[in-house]
Amino acid sequence: MNQLIIFLIGLSFLILFSYEDMRHCRVKNQLIIAYFFLTLGILVITGNILSQVILALFWVLFGGLLWKLNNIGGADFKILIINSIYISLLVPNMIAGQFLFVMLFGIMGVIYGLLAKLIKTKKEIPFVPVITLTYIISYIFWTI
């Protein structure tokens, strides 16, 4: 499957999730489930399922730690796990692609958190836009 098509499918869902997260501070599980099943379909078409499962397990551990420490919400956690499959399908080297995504995600998460502290908002901070921006920057890095 063409990498641009895979990127655009992931991006369209992430933009929808970002809108929902910014507007309602919540992403509906039905949307995340649709994203999951579409991802499974793409994964079956592209193959290499074993390595994808191993990467998803890494994200379960990493994202679970962030969720347990109350740094991200439940929807962010689920989206990160599913999104790891898209990232690995877009880059030529899966490990390097995941490493880049984690590094960008950490840097942008810290910057986003600091900006949120400066604004001093009392409501929940939507984090899916950070995931979306990290996804876009990762794709641009690997296609240039």
C-alpha positions in Angstrom: 0.0 0.0 0.0 1.3 3.5 -0.8 2.9 5.2 2.2 1.1 8.5 1.4 -2.3 6.8 1.5 -1.4 5.2 4.8 -0.2 8.6 6.1 -3.4 10.4 5.0 -5.7 7.7 6.5 -3.9 8.0 9.9 -3.8 11.8 9.6 -7.6 12.1 8.9 -8.4 10.1 12.0 -5.9 12.0 14.1 -7.4 15.4 12.9 -10.9 14.1 13.8 -9.6 12.9 17.2 -7.8 16.2 17.8 -11.0 18.1 17.1 -13.0 16.0 19.4 -10.4 16.2 22.1 -10.1 20.0 21.9 -13.8 20.6 21.7 -15.1 18.0 24.3 -11.9 16.9 26.1 -12.9 13.4 25.2 -12.7 11.1 22.2 -15.5 8.6 21.6 -14.5 5.0 21.9 -16.5 4.2 18.7 -14.2 6.4 16.7 -11.1 4.8 18.3 -12.5 1.3 17.6 -13.1 2.2 13.9 -9.5 3.5 13.7 -8.3 0.2 15.3 -10.2 -2.0 12.8 -9.1 0.1 9.9 -5.5 -0.2 11.1 -5.9 -4.0 11.4 -7.1 -4.1 7.8 -4.1 -2.1 6.6 -1.8 -4.3 8.7 -3.2 -7.5 7.1 -2.8 -6.0 3.7 0.8 -4.9 4.3 1.9 -7.9 6.3 4.7 -8.2 8.9 2.2 -8.7 11.7 4.7 -10.1 14.3 6.9 -7.0 14.4 3.8 -4.8 14.6 2.5 -6.7 17.6 5.9 -6.3 19.4 5.8 -2.6 18.7 2.3 -2.4 20.0 3.4 -4.1 23.2 6.1 -1.6 23.7 3.6 1.2 23.4 1.3 -0.6 25.8 4.1 -0.5 28.3 5.3 3.1 27.5 1.8 4.6 27.1 0.5 2.7 30.1 3.2 4.2 32.2 2.3 7.7 31.0 -1.3 7.0 31.6 -0.7 5.5 35.1 1.3 8.7 36.0 -1.7 10.8 34.9 0.4 12.4 32.1 -2.0 11.4 29.4 -5.6 10.3 29.2 -7.2 7.0 28.3 -8.0 8.1 24.7 -4.4 9.3 24.2 -3.1 6.0 25.4 -5.3 4.0 23.0 -4.5 6.3 20.1 -0.7 6.0 20.8 -0.9 2.2 20.6 -2.8 2.2 17.3 -0.7 5.0 15.9 2.5 3.1 16.5 1.4 0.7 13.7 1.0 3.6 11.3 4.4 5.1 12.1 6.1 1.7 11.6 4.4 1.3 8.2 5.6 4.8 7.1 9.3 4.6 7.9 12.0 2.4 6.3 13.5 1.4 9.6 10.8 0.6 12.2 13.1 0.9 15.3 14.5 4.2 14.2 11.0 5.5 13.3 9.6 4.6 16.7 12.6 6.1 18.4 12.2 9.4 16.5 8.5 9.4 17.3 9.2 8.9 21.1 11.8 11.6 21.1 9.6 14.1 19.2 6.6 13.1 21.4 8.6 13.7 24.6 10.0 17.1 23.4 6.7 18.4 22.2 4.9 17.0 25.2 7.2 18.9 27.5 6.8 22.1 25.5 3.0 21.7 25.4 2.9 21.0 29.2 5.0 24.1 29.9 2.7 26.3 27.8 -0.3 24.8 29.5 1.3 25.7 32.9 1.9 29.3 31.7 -1.8 29.6 30.7 -2.8 28.1 34.1 -6.0 26.5 32.9 -8.0 24.4 35.3 -9.7 22.2 32.7 -8.1 19.1 31.2 -5.5 19.8 28.5 -6.2 18.0 25.2 -3.1 16.0 24.2 -4.2 14.4 21.0 -3.1 17.5 19.0 0.4 16.8 20.2 0.2 13.2 18.9 -1.1 14.5 15.6 1.7 17.1 15.3 4.3 14.5 16.2 2.9 12.1 13.6 3.1 14.8 10.9 6.7 15.8 11.8 7.8 12.2 11.9 6.4 11.6 8.4 8.0 14.8 7.0 11.3 13.7 8.5 11.3 10.3 6.8 10.0 11.5 3.4 12.6 14.3 3.0 
